Amino acid sequence: MNELERMISPQLLAGDEKAVVTEDQEVGYTTRLLLQTLFPYQKQESDKVVRQSGPLKVTAISANGLPYGKYPRLIAVYLITEAVKRKDLPEDEARRIPLGASMQRFLSDVGITSRASGGRTGSIRTMREQLRRLAATTITVERLYDAGTERSTLRNLGLFDSMDFWVTPDPNQLALTEPYLELTIPFFHEVTENPIPVDVTILRALGKARAIDVYLWATFKKYGIRTPFTLSWEQAQSQFGPEMATTARGRADFKKEMVKTVERVAQQWPTAGLTAGPDGLELTPGQPSIPRRAARTKPKRTLR
């Protein structure tokens, strides 16, 4: 694994730890690559988004326009979770993720509980559009070096190789063949080798794209902090509010929005230890939303 891959894909679940899941939790997975990309919250004219954190620059571009809002985030978690479940299958089969024989079933699997509907603003049209945008997305990760350093490090990663998705007039009608979306080999390896556990029950309940991003950031951050951590308001706006103005009014509006967002996350994850403080988003050490425990068991002795 090269330096850039180590930066993108830390082995979060290395060692002998395993998740502790309660009865009211549903475990799903995401990947750090998508946490760093953060698709727009609303439709935008540009087909490109750029995020930079320190020396790491992440650019996402889509020929069909960038995915936006909560749906691509829910879809991505669903697809990554299915890939993790299928990782022991032959690779070509495992990468081909079924989307359900009916739209109603797919929406339910993704976590959208309202009945599938057609029309210009219906859930079927919205889901199909977001799938098209997501399927055409390519992410470029670049390591930036100091001026004068004669080195460039870059990785292009397409998310999906192919997609065959359609809808029938009746959302409950079964299709003759099942729609699918096929992950690229590099993306399949990324998500199955370095999955980040998340609580799907929380994701579905949050309902807002920004709240989903803050929740995913907080549960991921819990893996690495041992002392209280503060994400400054400037850093938080760059990450969770790049569409808002950096004027005094814009910064004030962002803080108000984040206070509501943090409250929304805390309602669904009361033990998060996440607050909107005077200096930024404050996060205390502790377990991620899917807790882990050491599984250091001695090998069983066998009778001879």
Summary of the structure (lengths in Angstrom):
residues: 304
radius of gyration: 20.1
end to end distance: 41.9
largest distance: 75.9
contacts: 877
relative contact order: 0.16
helix: 37%
strand: 21%
